[in-house]
Amino acid sequence: MGINSIFDAGYWAAVPFHFWSLCFFTLGCIVGSFLNVCIHRMPLGLSIVTPPSHCPHCKYSIPFYLNIPLVTWLALKGRCKNCGAPISPRYFVVELLTGISFLACWLEFGDWLHPYPSMPLALTYAVLIAGLICATFIDFEHFIIPDEITFGGVAAGIIASFFLPQLHEVRSHGAGILWGAVGALAGAGIVYAFSRLGKLLFGRQRLKWPGLSKFIFTETSLHLPDREISYDEIFYRKSDTIVLQARTAELIDRGYEDVAIRLSPGALTIGGEKLNPDDVPHLEVESAEIILPREAMGLGDVKFMAAIGAFIGWPGVVFSLFASALVGLAVYGPLILLKRRDWSSRMPYGPYIALAAVLWIFNVANGRNVFLEFLRMLTGTDS
């Protein structure tokens, strides 16, 4: 059999369709095992290549025969073979979820009669969903989405759009890369516009207590009467500022009465005196209220939507934005009503964007073609 015969659709069609289903599921579980490495190491700034997989408790280097997706976790009952420390169920869940996602992509986009030509499209969507899974688990745990996923996703989406223009329901490679770039720009632009609008409308959170309360500013966090908040959770931008009118304010070496205080990442103003925050390790204030800055969306969500848009285009971006808002409301609405969460509390938004994008990928979004045809009509673009 010559090399050209390998690409003959007849050879591929002779292989049972569900043989490839098994291959996709197995490949997905293997990718899921790698995603677990990324989920653990990326937020910590560690290499995802070295050292090899090891137990985080005893540092035992895991041999290949104890690193079989799904099987190893079940066989060892979720514990390290060496020290017996528990292994998070997240490892099993991510492997299984990724395996099912790869299988679903093959069942949705694979062609029974022409499996070889349909494989690249199924694999592309599977890889995209793998990235969404990785971002989801990291965002839930750390409230960040690493640039390796977002910027890497933008590049991968545009490249994939060139080789697979059918991602955007066009035929030419030039049109594919064009719509991939438009999708990335639309994803970043629309979400950034919403984040700025949210900042204008809801960018200040006023907290009040009965009578005078004590607020303590340390080097790393703000201590409120009822909780402690890290400055990392307060300051997203250099312009973010904490504002309060203090009855009394005490530094280590001096005190103030009836002064306005403004604290930003780079400046501290007490009355008319300007100080460097790095030179003030401790500040105690008495006041009845405090105004904190807050974000509607983080910049990580902006970059994340750009990466998604590069794969699914601007119509998918629009759908994902509004669908994610509905999903977020459905999840957090009951928690707020039950007073389990405050309406202004921080929440990871990336997972809801990811879920909405998956819904779009599997054609839950009715009217997908209407969006595309309307845009083509406006621009005169021929598919």
C-alpha positions as CSV (number, residue, x, y, z in Angstrom):
1,M,0.0,0.0,0.0
2,G,1.5,3.3,-1.1
3,I,1.7,6.4,1.0
4,N,-1.0,8.0,-1.1
5,S,-3.4,5.2,-0.2
6,I,-3.2,6.1,3.4
7,F,-5.3,9.2,2.6
8,D,-7.8,7.3,0.5
9,A,-11.2,7.7,2.2
10,G,-12.0,4.1,1.3
11,Y,-9.5,2.7,3.7
12,W,-10.7,4.9,6.5
13,A,-14.3,4.1,5.8
14,A,-13.6,0.4,6.1
15,V,-12.7,0.8,9.8
16,P,-15.8,0.6,12.0
17,F,-17.0,4.1,13.1
18,H,-17.0,3.2,16.8
19,F,-13.4,2.1,16.6
20,W,-12.7,5.8,16.2
21,S,-15.1,6.5,19.0
22,L,-13.0,4.4,21.3
23,C,-9.8,6.1,20.0
24,F,-11.3,9.6,20.7
25,F,-12.4,8.7,24.2
26,T,-9.0,7.2,25.0
27,L,-7.2,10.2,23.5
28,G,-9.4,12.5,25.5
29,C,-8.6,10.7,28.8
30,I,-4.9,11.0,28.0
31,V,-5.3,14.7,27.3
32,G,-7.3,15.0,30.5
33,S,-4.3,13.6,32.4
34,F,-2.1,16.3,30.9
35,L,-4.8,18.9,31.7
36,N,-4.5,17.9,35.4
37,V,-0.8,18.8,35.3
38,C,-1.7,22.2,33.7
39,I,-4.4,22.9,36.2
40,H,-2.1,22.3,39.1
41,R,1.1,23.9,37.8
42,M,0.1,26.8,35.6
43,P,-1.3,29.0,38.4
44,L,1.8,28.4,40.5
45,G,4.1,29.4,37.6
46,L,5.6,25.9,37.4
47,S,6.8,24.1,34.3
48,I,4.2,21.7,32.8
49,V,7.1,19.6,31.3
50,T,9.5,19.0,34.2
51,P,9.6,17.4,36.7
52,P,7.6,14.3,35.7
53,S,4.3,13.6,37.4
54,H,4.8,13.1,41.2
55,C,2.9,13.0,44.4
56,P,2.5,16.6,45.8
57,H,2.8,15.2,49.3
58,C,5.8,12.8,49.3
59,K,7.3,13.9,45.9
60,Y,7.2,10.2,44.8
61,S,7.8,10.1,41.0
62,I,4.9,8.3,39.5
63,P,6.0,5.5,37.0
64,F,4.1,5.1,33.7
65,Y,2.3,2.0,34.8
66,L,0.7,4.0,37.7
67,N,-0.2,6.9,35.5
68,I,-3.0,5.3,33.4
69,P,-6.0,7.7,33.1
70,L,-9.1,6.7,35.1
71,V,-7.7,3.2,35.9
72,T,-5.0,4.2,38.3
73,W,-7.2,6.5,40.4
74,L,-9.8,3.8,40.7
75,A,-7.3,1.0,41.4
76,L,-5.6,3.0,44.1
77,K,-8.9,4.2,45.5
78,G,-7.8,7.8,45.2
79,R,-4.6,7.5,47.2
80,C,-0.9,7.7,46.5
81,K,0.8,4.3,46.1
82,N,3.8,5.4,48.0
83,C,2.6,7.4,51.0
84,G,-1.2,6.8,51.0
85,A,-2.1,10.5,50.9
86,P,-5.4,11.2,49.2
87,I,-5.5,12.3,45.6
88,S,-8.1,14.8,44.7
89,P,-11.2,13.4,42.9
90,R,-10.6,16.3,40.5
91,Y,-8.0,14.3,38.7
92,F,-10.5,11.5,37.9
93,V,-13.2,14.0,37.0
94,V,-11.1,16.0,34.6
95,E,-9.9,12.8,32.8
96,L,-13.4,11.5,32.5
97,L,-14.9,14.8,31.4
98,T,-12.2,15.3,28.8
99,G,-12.6,11.8,27.5
100,I,-16.4,12.3,27.2
101,S,-15.9,15.6,25.5
102,F,-13.6,14.1,22.8
103,L,-16.1,11.3,22.2
104,A,-18.9,13.8,21.9
105,C,-17.0,15.8,19.4
106,W,-16.4,12.7,17.3
107,L,-20.0,11.6,17.5
108,E,-21.2,15.1,16.5
109,F,-18.8,16.0,13.8
110,G,-17.5,12.6,12.6
111,D,-18.8,11.2,9.4
112,W,-19.7,7.5,9.2
113,L,-18.9,7.3,5.5
114,H,-15.9,9.6,5.4
115,P,-14.1,9.4,8.8
116,Y,-10.8,10.7,7.7
117,P,-11.9,14.1,6.2
118,S,-14.1,14.7,9.3
119,M,-11.4,14.0,11.9
120,P,-9.6,17.4,11.8
121,L,-12.8,19.2,12.6
122,A,-13.7,16.9,15.4
123,L,-10.2,17.1,16.8
124,T,-10.2,20.9,16.6
125,Y,-13.4,21.2,18.6
126,A,-12.1,18.6,21.0
127,V,-8.9,20.6,21.6
128,L,-10.9,23.8,22.1
129,I,-13.1,22.1,24.7
130,A,-10.0,20.7,26.4
131,G,-8.7,24.3,26.8
132,L,-12.1,25.3,28.1
133,I,-12.0,22.5,30.7
134,C,-8.5,23.6,31.8
135,A,-9.5,27.2,32.1
136,T,-12.7,26.4,34.0
137,F,-11.0,24.4,36.8
138,I,-8.2,27.0,37.2
139,D,-10.7,29.9,37.3
140,F,-12.8,28.1,39.9
141,E,-9.8,27.6,42.2
142,H,-7.7,30.6,41.6
143,F,-9.9,33.2,39.9
144,I,-7.5,33.6,37.0
145,I,-7.1,32.3,33.5
146,P,-3.4,31.9,32.5
147,D,-2.1,33.8,29.5
148,E,-0.9,30.4,28.1
149,I,-4.5,29.5,27.6
150,T,-5.9,32.8,26.4
151,F,-3.1,34.1,24.2
152,G,-2.2,30.6,23.1
153,G,-5.9,30.0,22.3
154,V,-6.1,33.1,20.1
155,A,-3.1,31.9,18.1
156,A,-4.4,28.4,17.8
157,G,-7.9,29.5,16.8
158,I,-6.6,31.8,14.0
159,I,-4.3,29.0,12.7
160,A,-7.1,26.5,12.9
161,S,-9.4,28.9,11.1
162,F,-6.9,29.1,8.2
163,F,-6.7,25.3,7.8
164,L,-10.3,24.6,8.6
165,P,-12.4,27.5,7.2
166,Q,-15.5,25.4,7.9
167,L,-15.2,26.4,11.5
168,H,-16.8,29.7,10.3
169,E,-18.9,28.1,7.6
170,V,-16.8,29.5,4.8
171,R,-14.8,27.7,2.1
172,S,-11.6,29.6,1.4
173,H,-8.6,29.6,3.7
174,G,-8.4,33.4,3.4
175,A,-12.0,33.8,4.5
176,G,-11.4,31.4,7.4
177,I,-8.4,33.3,8.8
178,L,-10.3,36.6,8.3
179,W,-13.3,35.4,10.3
180,G,-11.0,33.8,12.9
181,A,-9.3,37.2,13.4
182,V,-12.7,39.0,13.4
183,G,-14.0,36.5,16.1
184,A,-11.0,37.2,18.3
185,L,-11.3,40.9,18.0
186,A,-15.0,40.8,18.6
187,G,-14.6,38.5,21.6
188,A,-12.0,40.9,23.2
189,G,-13.8,44.1,22.2
190,I,-17.3,43.2,23.2
191,V,-16.3,41.8,26.6
192,Y,-14.0,44.7,27.3
193,A,-16.8,47.1,26.5
194,F,-19.1,45.3,28.9
195,S,-16.4,45.3,31.6
196,R,-15.9,49.0,31.2
197,L,-19.6,49.6,31.3
198,G,-19.9,47.4,34.4
199,K,-17.0,49.4,36.0
200,L,-18.9,52.7,35.4
201,L,-22.2,51.4,36.7
202,F,-21.1,49.0,39.5
203,G,-17.4,49.9,40.0
204,R,-17.9,51.2,43.6
205,Q,-19.0,49.1,46.5
206,R,-20.1,51.1,49.6
207,L,-20.0,49.2,52.9
208,K,-21.6,50.6,56.0
209,W,-21.6,49.6,59.7
210,P,-23.7,51.1,62.6
211,G,-21.6,53.7,64.4
212,L,-17.8,53.9,64.1
213,S,-15.9,50.8,63.0
214,K,-12.2,50.0,62.9
215,F,-10.4,49.3,59.6
216,I,-6.9,48.1,59.6
217,F,-4.6,48.4,56.5
218,T,-1.6,46.1,56.6
219,E,1.1,45.5,53.9
220,T,-1.0,42.7,52.2
221,S,-4.6,43.1,53.1
222,L,-7.5,45.2,54.4
223,H,-9.1,44.1,57.7
224,L,-12.8,45.0,57.8
225,P,-14.9,44.5,61.0
226,D,-16.3,41.2,59.6
227,R,-13.6,39.9,57.2
228,E,-10.2,40.3,55.7
229,I,-9.7,41.1,52.0
230,S,-6.4,40.7,50.2
231,Y,-5.3,43.7,48.1
232,D,-5.1,41.3,45.1
233,E,-8.9,41.0,45.4
234,I,-9.4,44.7,45.6
235,F,-7.0,46.2,43.1
236,Y,-7.3,45.1,39.5
237,R,-6.1,48.4,37.9
238,K,-3.7,51.1,39.0
239,S,-6.6,53.5,39.1
240,D,-8.6,51.5,41.6
241,T,-9.0,53.4,44.8
242,I,-10.3,52.7,48.4
243,V,-12.0,55.8,49.7
244,L,-13.2,56.7,53.2
245,Q,-13.8,59.6,55.6
246,A,-12.0,58.8,58.8
247,R,-13.0,60.0,62.2
248,T,-9.5,59.0,63.4
249,A,-6.4,57.6,61.5
250,E,-3.3,56.3,63.2
251,L,0.1,55.5,61.8
252,I,2.9,54.1,63.8
253,D,4.4,57.5,64.5
254,R,1.4,59.9,64.3
255,G,-2.3,60.4,64.2
256,Y,-5.0,62.3,62.3
257,E,-8.6,63.4,62.9
258,D,-11.5,64.0,60.5
259,V,-9.5,63.3,57.3
260,A,-10.3,61.9,53.9
261,I,-8.2,58.8,53.0
262,R,-7.6,57.5,49.5
263,L,-5.5,54.4,48.9
264,S,-4.6,53.1,45.4
265,P,-1.8,50.6,44.4
266,G,0.7,53.4,44.0
267,A,-0.4,56.2,46.3
268,L,-1.8,56.8,49.8
269,T,-3.4,60.2,50.6
270,I,-4.3,61.1,54.2
271,G,-5.9,64.6,54.2
272,G,-3.5,66.7,52.2
273,E,-0.5,64.5,52.9
274,K,0.7,62.1,50.1
275,L,2.6,59.0,51.1
276,N,4.0,55.9,49.5
277,P,1.9,52.8,50.5
278,D,5.1,50.8,50.7
279,D,6.4,53.0,53.5
280,V,3.2,52.5,55.5
281,P,3.1,48.9,56.9
282,H,0.2,49.6,59.3
283,L,-2.7,52.0,59.4
284,E,-5.7,51.9,61.7
285,V,-8.8,53.9,60.8
286,E,-12.1,54.6,62.5
287,S,-15.0,55.3,60.2
288,A,-18.7,54.5,59.6
289,E,-18.3,53.4,56.0
290,I,-15.8,52.5,53.3
291,I,-15.9,52.5,49.5
292,L,-14.1,49.7,47.7
293,P,-13.5,49.4,44.0
294,R,-14.8,46.3,42.2
295,E,-14.8,44.8,38.7
296,A,-17.7,43.5,36.6
297,M,-15.3,41.3,34.6
298,G,-11.5,40.7,34.8
299,L,-9.2,41.2,31.9
300,G,-8.7,37.4,31.9
301,D,-12.3,37.1,30.7
302,V,-11.6,39.5,27.9
303,K,-8.6,37.5,26.7
304,F,-10.5,34.2,27.2
305,M,-13.4,35.4,25.0
306,A,-10.9,36.5,22.4
307,A,-9.5,32.9,22.3
308,I,-13.0,31.4,22.0
309,G,-14.0,33.9,19.3
310,A,-11.0,32.9,17.2
311,F,-12.5,29.4,17.0
312,I,-16.3,30.0,16.9
313,G,-16.5,33.5,15.3
314,W,-18.3,36.7,16.4
315,P,-21.9,35.1,16.4
316,G,-20.6,32.5,18.9
317,V,-19.1,35.3,20.9
318,V,-22.5,37.2,21.1
319,F,-24.3,34.0,22.0
320,S,-21.7,33.0,24.6
321,L,-21.7,36.4,26.3
322,F,-25.5,36.4,26.9
323,A,-25.9,32.7,27.5
324,S,-23.1,32.9,30.1
325,A,-24.9,35.7,31.9
326,L,-28.0,33.6,32.1
327,V,-26.0,30.6,33.4
328,G,-24.3,32.7,36.0
329,L,-27.6,34.2,37.1
330,A,-29.1,30.7,37.4
331,V,-26.2,29.6,39.5
332,Y,-25.7,32.6,41.7
333,G,-29.3,33.9,41.8
334,P,-30.5,31.2,44.3
335,L,-27.3,31.6,46.4
336,I,-27.9,35.3,46.7
337,L,-31.6,34.8,47.5
338,L,-30.6,32.2,50.2
339,K,-28.0,34.7,51.5
340,R,-25.2,32.2,50.9
341,R,-23.4,34.7,48.7
342,D,-23.5,38.5,48.5
343,W,-24.6,40.0,45.2
344,S,-21.3,41.9,44.9
345,S,-19.0,39.0,45.9
346,R,-16.4,37.9,43.5
347,M,-17.2,35.0,41.2
348,P,-15.3,33.1,38.5
349,Y,-17.0,34.0,35.2
350,G,-14.8,32.0,32.9
351,P,-16.6,28.7,33.6
352,Y,-19.9,30.1,32.5
353,I,-18.4,31.5,29.3
354,A,-16.9,28.1,28.6
355,L,-20.2,26.3,29.1
356,A,-22.0,28.8,26.8
357,A,-19.3,28.2,24.1
358,V,-19.8,24.4,24.4
359,L,-23.5,24.9,23.9
360,W,-22.8,26.9,20.8
361,I,-20.4,24.3,19.4
362,F,-23.0,21.6,19.7
363,N,-25.5,23.8,17.8
364,V,-27.8,24.6,20.7
365,A,-27.7,28.2,19.4
366,N,-30.6,28.3,17.0
367,G,-30.1,31.0,14.3
368,R,-26.4,30.5,14.0
369,N,-26.6,30.6,10.2
370,V,-28.8,33.7,10.4
371,F,-26.0,35.6,12.1
372,L,-23.5,34.6,9.6
373,E,-25.6,35.2,6.5
374,F,-26.6,38.7,7.9
375,L,-22.9,39.6,8.3
376,R,-22.1,38.3,4.8
377,M,-24.9,40.4,3.4
378,L,-23.6,43.5,5.1
379,T,-20.0,43.0,4.1
380,G,-20.5,41.4,0.7
381,T,-18.3,38.5,1.7
382,D,-18.7,35.3,-0.3
383,S,-18.1,32.1,1.4
